[in-house]
Amino acid sequence: MCHFSRGQSYNLVPNASFDYATSCPRTEGEVDLAIPWLNTLRTPDLFLVCAENDNFKVPHPRKCTYLQPHSGEGYAGLTTFGNTREIIGVPLKQPLEKGKSYFLQFWVAIDDVCSTWDRGTFTDAIGMGFGEDNYDIPDFPALEHRGTILYDTIGWTAVYGCYIAHGNEKYLFILNFRENDQTLAVSSDPAVIPVFDYMYIDDVAVIPMNPYPDSLPYCGDPIRLAAFIPEANYRWDNQSTDSIRWINGGGTYTVQVTLGQCSALQTIYVADVLSAIPADPSLVICDGTQTRLQPSIPGITQWDNGQNAPTRTIDQAGQYLAQISNECGDFEQHFDVTAQDCGCRVSAPNVFSPNEDLINDLWRPYLQCPTLDRVLQLEIYNRQGQLIFTSSDLEQRPWDGRFNNVLAPTGVYVWTLSYRTNKAGVVRTEYASGDLTIVR
């Protein structure tokens, strides 16, 4: 019997503790020796146990501070306050996914006060942000330490929090996002103005809070779901608190993952592919509209038009074929799509009572029109044929029952509505009309 094991690597930051370098640092500005870290701005530094230059040798960086790595054999350093700022960056192992939750963390330590040019400055601001490339330095942080001065020169302070991705974040950056006048800064000598601060960074982490696959096939053998998030807590729908869950059939499974102050609920859909391959679906769409086709079998999907994607958007009737490959084998799913003229339906209340009691004080017609392009004009006339109201935005500007800022008298009124439809590229102007009665 085979057992499939499924899970995701927990940290998306490569070389997160700066331990692996192409060579030992010899001078300033060599954080890029710790590949794939980058000197995004100016000359951030790398500190390793193997350094021959005492300025960059752990545990006595810059010949003064005593600082052991938070883990491993090294760490990075950068200026965060003063006339010269530095930034370090790194490409993530994979882009962040829109709407997904991530646990962010890095550890920071402060340079000791032991040189005249440092002048004993301590500050509060350091943060992490994301961009789509190495030049896309963000204006705002995804995670930030602010509000309390960082003083610890022999230990490490954790900076951590939650982040919901916008999508396609590919690079991570660490820097002070605040201008000097927005940064809290003090000097160990009250008579000296703060001019410069330097911080050390170690163990950078971006951890997906959805550590399991969102969907996977069940092929008849047990599936072992395993997460690799250290110190996280888990609670499954069966009340288990283990990070490992054995799956023995299709179904929907949920798990709450909590790490620090970050928590996310993940739903895992398991399709029982072999015993319950779904029938080919038949769909009906309205002429001129679009719909999205999605196979009910998870896996790598190729469509009959050569497209490789889990879904396909179509706007025409016809036969569509999806070929799906997964651990269970190769499968096909056919979609039979027919189209019909759904038309446009306009409905409107025929009684209206605008009297400023906040009940039934606004009136507008309602459109059910899958091919609607836009509303052109709503017009309302009194019994004398006088135009008393117009609007081209029914949602934002319905009729409030007024004419020239005065409530219209009770009685019968006539309305007309013109709107434009776009059915498969054919644009038409259509009309509807009716009457309404104002009562009080």
C-alpha positions in Angstrom: 0.0 0.0 0.0 1.3 3.5 -0.9 1.0 6.5 1.4 1.1 10.0 -0.1 2.6 12.7 2.1 1.5 16.3 1.4 2.6 19.6 2.9 4.5 22.8 2.2 7.9 24.1 3.3 7.2 26.6 6.0 9.6 29.5 5.4 9.6 31.3 2.0 12.8 33.2 2.8 15.9 31.6 1.4 19.1 31.6 3.5 17.0 33.2 6.3 19.9 33.3 8.8 22.6 34.4 6.4 24.7 31.3 7.1 25.5 30.2 3.6 27.9 32.5 1.7 30.0 32.1 -1.4 33.0 33.4 0.6 33.7 35.0 4.0 33.2 38.7 4.2 36.3 40.9 3.9 35.0 44.4 3.7 31.8 46.4 4.0 28.8 46.0 1.6 29.1 42.3 1.1 25.7 41.0 2.3 25.2 39.7 -1.2 27.8 37.0 -0.5 25.0 35.3 1.5 23.2 34.4 -1.7 20.5 35.2 -2.8 20.4 38.3 -0.5 21.0 41.6 -2.3 22.6 45.0 -1.6 19.3 46.7 -2.5 20.6 50.1 -1.4 24.2 51.2 -0.6 26.5 48.9 1.4 24.7 46.7 4.0 27.1 44.2 5.6 27.5 40.5 6.3 29.0 39.1 9.5 30.2 35.5 9.8 32.3 33.4 12.2 34.7 32.7 9.3 35.5 36.4 8.6 39.2 37.2 8.8 38.6 40.9 9.0 37.7 41.6 12.6 35.2 44.3 11.7 33.0 41.5 10.2 33.8 38.6 12.5 31.2 37.1 14.8 30.8 37.4 17.8 32.6 40.8 17.8 31.3 42.7 14.8 32.8 46.2 14.2 35.5 45.3 16.8 33.1 46.4 19.6 29.7 44.7 20.0 29.5 41.3 21.5 26.7 39.6 19.7 26.2 35.9 19.0 23.9 35.0 16.1 20.3 34.3 16.9 20.9 31.0 15.1 23.6 29.6 12.9 26.9 31.4 12.2 26.0 34.8 10.9 23.8 37.8 10.5 23.4 41.0 8.4 23.8 44.7 9.4 22.5 47.9 8.0 22.3 51.6 8.8 18.7 52.6 9.7 19.0 56.3 10.8 20.9 59.3 9.7 22.0 60.8 6.3 22.9 57.4 5.0 20.3 54.6 4.9 20.7 51.0 3.7 18.3 48.3 2.5 18.7 44.6 2.2 16.5 42.5 -0.1 15.9 38.9 -1.1 13.8 37.1 -3.7 11.2 34.8 -2.0 11.0 31.1 -2.8 7.6 31.7 -4.4 5.3 34.7 -4.8 2.8 35.4 -2.2 -0.8 34.5 -3.0 -3.6 37.1 -3.0 -5.8 36.9 0.1 -3.6 34.4 1.9 -2.4 35.0 5.4 1.3 34.9 6.3 3.2 35.0 9.6 6.1 37.5 9.3 9.1 37.7 11.7 12.7 38.8 11.9 15.1 39.3 14.8 16.9 42.6 15.4 19.8 43.6 17.6 21.5 47.0 18.1 25.1 48.1 17.6 26.9 48.9 20.8 28.1 52.4 21.6 31.8 52.2 21.2 33.0 54.6 18.5 32.9 58.4 18.3 31.1 58.5 15.0 28.3 56.3 16.3 27.6 58.8 19.1 25.4 56.5 21.0 22.2 56.8 19.0 19.3 54.4 19.6 16.1 54.4 17.6 12.8 52.6 17.3 12.0 52.0 13.6 12.7 48.9 11.5 10.4 47.0 9.2 9.8 44.5 6.5 8.0 45.1 3.2 7.4 43.4 -0.2 7.7 44.3 -3.9 7.4 42.6 -7.3 11.1 43.1 -8.2 14.4 44.2 -6.6 13.7 47.8 -7.6 10.1 47.9 -6.3 11.0 49.1 -2.8 7.7 49.6 -1.0 6.6 52.9 0.6 4.8 51.2 3.5 5.8 48.2 5.6 4.0 44.9 5.9 5.6 44.5 9.4 7.1 47.2 11.5 8.6 47.8 15.0 7.8 51.3 16.2 7.1 53.2 19.4 9.7 51.8 21.8 13.4 52.5 21.5 15.6 49.4 20.8 18.5 49.3 23.2 19.5 45.6 23.4 23.1 45.3 22.2 23.8 41.8 23.4 20.5 40.0 22.7 17.9 39.8 20.0 14.4 41.3 19.8 11.7 39.5 17.8 9.6 41.6 15.4 6.5 39.7 14.2 3.0 40.0 13.0 0.4 38.9 10.4 0.1 39.9 6.8 -2.6 39.3 4.2 -1.0 39.3 0.7 -2.1 41.6 -2.1 -0.7 39.0 -4.5 2.5 38.5 -6.6 4.8 39.9 -3.9 8.2 38.4 -5.1 10.8 40.3 -3.1 11.3 41.0 0.6 13.0 44.2 1.9 14.2 45.2 5.4 14.7 48.9 6.1 13.5 51.8 8.2 10.4 53.1 6.4 10.3 56.3 8.4 12.1 59.6 7.7 14.5 60.8 10.4 11.9 63.3 11.8 9.4 60.4 12.1 11.8 58.1 13.9 12.1 58.1 17.7 15.8 58.7 18.4 17.8 59.3 21.6 21.5 59.6 22.4 23.3 58.0 25.3 24.8 61.4 25.9 21.9 64.0 26.3 24.2 66.7 25.1 24.7 65.0 21.7 22.2 65.0 18.9 21.3 61.6 17.5 23.0 61.2 14.1 23.4 57.5 13.1 22.0 54.1 14.0 23.1 50.6 12.9 21.1 47.4 13.4 21.7 43.7 13.0 19.2 41.3 11.4 18.8 37.5 11.7 16.4 34.7 11.1 13.9 36.3 8.6 10.7 34.4 8.1 7.6 34.5 5.9 5.5 31.6 6.8 2.3 30.7 4.9 -0.6 30.2 7.4 -2.2 27.7 4.9 0.4 25.0 5.2 -1.7 22.3 3.5 -2.8 22.0 -0.2 -6.2 23.7 -0.8 -7.3 20.7 -2.9 -5.9 17.2 -3.7 -7.1 13.9 -5.1 -7.8 10.8 -3.1 -6.7 7.8 -5.1 -7.6 5.0 -2.6 -4.5 5.0 -0.4 -4.2 7.0 2.8 -2.9 10.6 2.5 -0.6 12.0 5.1 -1.1 15.8 5.5 1.9 17.3 7.4 2.6 20.9 8.2 6.1 22.3 8.9 5.5 25.4 10.9 7.5 25.3 14.1 5.6 26.3 17.3 2.3 26.7 15.5 -1.0 25.3 17.1 -3.5 23.3 15.1 -7.2 22.5 15.6 -8.9 20.3 13.0 -12.7 19.8 12.4 -12.4 16.5 14.4 -10.9 18.5 17.3 -7.4 17.0 16.7 -4.5 19.3 17.6 -1.8 17.4 15.7 0.0 19.0 12.8 -0.4 15.7 10.9 -3.8 14.4 9.6 -4.4 11.1 7.9 -7.0 11.3 5.1 -8.8 8.1 4.2 -11.5 9.3 1.8 -12.9 12.3 -0.1 -14.5 15.2 1.7 -13.9 18.7 3.0 -11.6 19.2 5.9 -10.9 22.3 7.9 -8.0 23.3 10.2 -7.3 26.5 12.3 -3.6 27.3 12.3 -2.4 29.8 14.9 1.2 31.1 15.3 1.7 34.0 17.7 -1.0 36.6 17.0 -1.6 35.3 13.5 -4.4 32.8 12.9 -6.0 31.5 9.7 -8.7 28.9 8.8 -7.8 26.6 5.9 -10.3 24.5 4.0 -8.9 21.4 2.2 -11.0 19.8 -0.5 -10.2 16.1 -1.1 -11.8 14.6 -4.3 -12.4 10.9 -4.3 -11.3 10.5 -7.9 -11.5 6.8 -8.5 -14.8 5.9 -6.8 -16.8 8.9 -7.7 -15.6 10.5 -11.0 -18.3 13.1 -11.6 -20.6 13.1 -14.7 -19.9 15.5 -17.5 -21.7 18.7 -16.6 -24.3 20.5 -18.8 -24.5 24.2 -18.5 -26.8 26.9 -19.8 -25.6 30.5 -20.2 -27.3 33.6 -21.3 -26.4 35.0 -24.8 -23.6 37.5 -24.6 -22.5 36.6 -21.2 -19.4 34.8 -19.8 -19.1 31.8 -17.4 -16.1 30.0 -15.9 -15.5 26.3 -16.4 -13.7 24.4 -13.7 -13.2 20.7 -13.5 -14.3 19.0 -10.3 -11.2 16.8 -10.4 -8.1 18.5 -8.9 -4.8 18.3 -10.8 -2.9 19.8 -13.7 -5.5 20.9 -16.3 -5.1 21.3 -20.0 -8.0 22.5 -22.2 -8.7 21.6 -25.8 -7.6 25.0 -26.9 -4.1 24.4 -25.5 -4.6 26.5 -22.4 -3.0 25.3 -19.2 -5.0 26.6 -16.3 -7.3 25.3 -13.6 -10.3 27.3 -15.1 -11.4 28.6 -18.5 -13.7 31.5 -19.2 -16.0 31.0 -22.2 -18.8 33.2 -23.8 -20.0 30.8 -26.5 -22.1 27.6 -26.6 -20.3 24.5 -27.5 -18.4 21.4 -26.3 -15.3 22.0 -24.1 -12.8 19.4 -23.0 -10.5 19.4 -20.0 -7.7 16.9 -19.5 -6.6 16.5 -15.9 -3.5 14.7 -14.6 -2.9 13.9 -10.9 -1.4 11.2 -8.7 -4.4 9.0 -9.5 -3.9 9.1 -13.3 -5.2 10.9 -16.3 -8.8 12.0 -16.7 -11.1 13.9 -19.0 -14.1 16.0 -18.3 -16.5 17.3 -21.0 -18.6 20.4 -20.6 -21.7 20.7 -22.8 -22.6 24.4 -22.9 -25.8 25.8 -24.4 -26.9 29.4 -24.7 -30.4 31.0 -24.5 -31.8 34.5 -24.9 -32.4 35.5 -21.3 -33.6 38.9 -22.3 -33.8 41.9 -19.9 -36.5 42.3 -17.3 -37.3 45.7 -15.7 -39.4 45.9 -12.6 -40.4 48.9 -10.5 -42.7 49.6 -7.5 -46.0 51.2 -8.6 -46.6 53.0 -5.3 -44.3 55.5 -3.7 -44.6 57.4 -0.4 -41.9 60.1 0.0 -42.7 61.8 3.3 -39.2 62.0 5.0 -40.0 59.2 7.4 -37.1 57.2 5.9 -39.5 54.4 4.8 -40.1 54.0 1.1 -38.6 57.5 0.5 -36.6 56.6 -2.6 -37.8 55.1 -5.9 -36.0 53.5 -8.9 -36.6 50.7 -11.4 -34.7 47.4 -11.1 -33.0 45.7 -14.1 -32.3 42.0 -14.4 -30.2 42.1 -17.5 -27.2 39.8 -18.1 -26.2 41.7 -21.2 -26.6 45.2 -19.7 -23.8 47.6 -20.9 -25.1 50.7 -19.0 -28.2 52.7 -18.1 -28.7 55.7 -20.3 -31.5 57.7 -18.8 -34.4 57.5 -16.3 -37.0 60.2 -16.9 -40.1 60.9 -14.8 -43.0 63.1 -16.0 -46.1 64.5 -14.2 -49.6 64.3 -15.5 -49.1 67.5 -17.5 -46.2 65.9 -19.4 -43.6 68.0 -17.7 -40.2 66.4 -17.1 -39.5 66.6 -13.4 -36.6 64.2 -12.8 -33.7 62.5 -14.7 -30.9 60.2 -13.7 -28.3 58.0 -15.4 -27.2 56.3 -12.2 -30.0 54.3 -10.6 -27.9 53.1 -7.7 -26.4 56.4 -6.6 -29.2 58.7 -7.7 -32.7 57.3 -7.3 -35.7 59.7 -7.2 -36.4 61.1 -3.8 -39.9 62.3 -4.8 -38.9 66.0 -5.2 -39.2 68.5 -8.0 -37.3 71.7 -7.6 -36.4 70.6 -4.0 -40.1 70.4 -3.1 -41.9 67.1 -2.5 -44.1 66.4 -5.5 -47.9 66.2 -4.9 -49.7 62.9 -4.7 -51.0 61.5 -7.9 -49.9 59.4 -10.9 -46.6 59.9 -12.7 -45.1 58.2 -15.8 -41.5 56.9 -16.0 -39.4 55.9 -19.0 -36.0 54.1 -18.9 -33.5 53.7 -21.7 -30.5 51.4 -21.4 -27.9 49.9 -23.6 -27.2 46.1 -24.0 -24.2 44.4 -25.6 -25.0 40.9 -26.7 -21.9 39.1 -28.2 -20.7 42.4 -29.6 -24.1 43.6 -30.9 -25.0 46.9 -29.1 -28.7 47.9 -28.8 -30.6 50.6 -27.0 -33.7 49.2 -25.3 -36.6 50.9 -23.5 -39.0 50.3 -20.6 -41.8 52.4 -19.2 -44.6 52.4 -16.6 -46.5 54.5 -14.1 -46.2 55.1 -10.4 -48.5 56.7 -7.8 -47.3 58.9 -5.0 -49.4 58.5 -1.8 -49.0 60.0 1.7 
